[in-house]
Amino acid sequence: MEYHQPVMLSECIEGLAIKSEGIYVDATFGGGGHSRAILEQLDENGRLLAFDRDEDATACAPADPRFTLINENFAYLKNFLRMHGVRRVDGLLADLGVSSHQFDVPERGFSIRSEGALDLRMDRRQPSTAADLVNTADEGELRKILWLYGELPNASAMARSICTARSTTPITSTKQLCDTVAKLLPRGKENKYLAMLFQALRIEVNGELDALRALLQQAVELLVPDGRLVIISYHSLEDRLVKNMMRTGNLEGELHKDFYGNPITTLVPVERKAITPSAEELQRNNRARSAKLRIARRTTIGTPTERNLA
């Protein structure tokens, strides 16, 4: 089974500052590239727990007693770690991109280049697909989704076109959706606008931003002092949340200060700016082109006790 090459692998491993006996979380297992690199740094006392809500990822799980794959949404990180006896972790990694495997399987509906069912679910156990969304949401709701999550300048026209088309024939395939908005795609930017459209639907169908918010908040609670948070994001909506949390310790990006004007924050960025892929990596893996890596260190402020983690 083909999954994408792990993005910025060496930068992620360096950012985690792995302790050989530590406990780590890979919140987005995918094909396991990052997880295998983490395992190489652990001794027999180390432990790695990985999350992936896509059942296809289980085929890539390494047979290693130090490794546990949890086939669930990382939004419920804290609860599932507790089920496995873990209350504190030394580092957490998340690569928020869609895997090449998901793009390359037409019936998953992630690709604008292959005809397939308009699905877009990360977890096929959940009932609602992208087809359900585009055929039932009212025009105002669709417009809001396309504007907020796809940042589409012509979100209103696209929503109107979708609602008009579905009144005659339900939109159930990726090709139908692409054809429905074809006249609204600027010349030379057709693929860009289609990618923005599919991104918007995918984010809504999978509740991706809500899951990321939950992950970031729980990661702060779970990390030990000096533990590392390493996140790769692929669009501005994700990156804004990650940057806010790492710079201020909250999702709103509001920096609180003590009486003397010193920042009060649970996380401190290890690097001032986001790290981007090298030219060499982009030559090998074009899908890494929009990736931004941010790394933060947990401070001692507000460190949870075992009691309030229970």
Secondary structure, 3 states (H helix, E strand, C coil): CCCCCCCCHHHHHHHHCCCCCCEEEECCCCCCHHHHHHHHHCCCCCEEEEECCCHHHHHHCCCCCCEEEECCCHHHHHHHHHHCCCCCEEEEEEECCCCHHHHHCHHHCCCCCCCCECCCCCCCCCCCCHHHHHHHCCHHHHHHHHHHHHCCCCHHHHHHHHHHHHCCCCCCEHHHHHHHCHHHCCCCCHHHHHHHHHHHHHHHHHCHHHHHHHHHHHHHHHEEEEEEEEEEECCHHHHHHHHHHHHHCCCCCCCEECCCCCEECCEEECCCCCECCCHHHHHHCHHHCCCEEEEEEECCCCCCCHHHHC
